[in-house]
């Protein structure tokens, strides 16, 4: 079963305490939410723990879900918030910056080196946690700079700067990996 197959009936059954319905809900969303956790926490153990904590909260609060149509966004928000809380507990800090103009991206001759999925994944994994978090939320989870700033309690300009620096760092890492080959 996947996310698109979860309907109001499953949600209603979950709200009534039906364990099998919650298992259906979990099975439909666990893989996608695990991937979010893994991208944001950076390691399997933290990702598994965070996923478990998030689904415990989903289970406890399913009765508060008002519109079944928003179940995906609701679960995703819980998962992302748990990931951010996990990072806060680990004392990940985000570099605050003064209001700065974010320069337009400089043209890079990307034809001179090869972009592979594994190289990009490796580069993202190698980013400092703050950069990686902002990059993941913006690129993969489709949050706006403003939403990320609100979630993380930092300024929008800090988010933009972290994102710009993260992209540049990924480019540098991938380029360096290609030079070594």
N, C-alpha and C positions, 0 to 999 in steps of 0.2 A: 504494500500500500504506500502511496506517496501523498504529498501534501495536498494535491488537488483532489484527492479522493476523500478527504476529511470533510464531512458535511455537518449540518446542524444537528442531525440525529446523533452522531458520535459525541459532539459537544454536549448535547442535552443529557446523554447517558453518563458522560463524565461528571456533569454537575450533580447528577443523582448518586454519584459514588460508585458507578460501575467500573470495576477494576479492569475488565476486558476492554472496555472502551478507552480507558486511559492508556492501556498497552497499545491499542491501535494508534492513538494520538502520538505516543512516544515513538513507535516504529515509523510513523510517517515523517516525523521531524528530527529524530535523533541524529541521523547522518549529516544533514545540512547544518544543524546547530553545533555538532561536534567540530565540523570544519571551521566554523566561526571561532569556536573556543581554541582550537589548535593554532589558527593564524594569530589570534590575539595573545595567547599566553606563551606560545613558543615551545611548549613541550607537552608530551603525551600525558604525563601524570597530572599536570595542572589542568589540561583540557578535559580529561575525564572527570576530575573532581568538580570543576566548574560546571560541566554539563549536568552532573548529578544534582548539584545544589540548585541549578536553574530549574530543572524539572521537578524537584521537590517543591519549589515555589509555584511553578505552574499548577501542580496538583493541589496545593493548598488554596490557590486563588482562582481556580477555574470558574468558580461560582460568580466571581466579579466580572467575568468577561461578558460584555453587553451585546456585542455584535459578532456572530460567528464568522462573518466575512473578514474580520480583522484578526483572526486567530494567528496567522503567520506573523504578522507585524508585532502582535502582542508577545508571542513566544520569543521572537527575535530580540525584542527590546529587553525582555527579562534576561536572556542569555548575554547580551552585550553588557548590560548593567552588572551582571555577576562577573564578567571578565574584567570590567573596569575596577570593580571592588577588589578583585584578586590582585590586580596590578597596584592598587593603592596600598593594600596590605604589605606588598613587597617593596613599598616605598619607591615606586617608579615616579620620577619627577619629570615634568615637562618644562623645558627651558622657556621662561617668559622673555619676550622681546618687546622693546618699545615699538610704538607705531612705526612701521617701516613700509616703504613701497616694495612690493614684490615685483621684481623685474620679470619681464616676459621671458619665456624659455629661450635659451640660446640654441640655435640650430646645431645639431650634432650629426656627424656623418655616421649614421647607424649601419650603413652598408659595410663599413670597415670591420665590423665584428658581428658575430652571430649571437642572436638572442634565442636561447632555448628555455623551455619551461623549467627544467631543472636548474639552470643557471639563475634565472630570475627568482625562483623559489628559494634557492640557497642564499642569494643576495638579500632578499627580504628577511629571511631568518637571521642573517648576520647583522641586521640593523640594530642600533640601540633601541630599547623597548619603547621609548616615547615616540620615536620616528615610526617604528613598526605599527604601533597602535593607531596613530593618525592615518598612516597610509592604508591600513586594512579597513578602517571605518569609512574612509572616503572612497577608495577604489572598489573594494569588494562588497561592502555593506551599503553603499550608496547613500551615506549620510552627507548632508551639506556641511560646509565649514562652520556655519552658525550652530547647527545641531551638535556637532562634535565639541565645539567650544562650550556649549551649555552642559553637555553630559560630563565633560571633564573638568569644568570649573576653571577654564583658562580663556584667554581672549581669542577672538576670531583671527587676529593677526598672528598670534602664536601658532594657531592651527595651520594657517596658510604657510608660515615659515617652516614649520616642522614638515609639512607635506612636501614643500619645494626641496628642502634639504634631503628628505628621505628619497625622493625620486632621483636626485643628483647622486646620492650615495649608491643607490641601486645601479645606476648607469656606470659609476666608477668601478664597482665590484665586478659587474659583468664584463666590462672592458678589460679589467685586470685578469679575470679568469681566462679570457680569450687570448691575451698576450702570453699567458703561461703555456697554453696548449701548443 
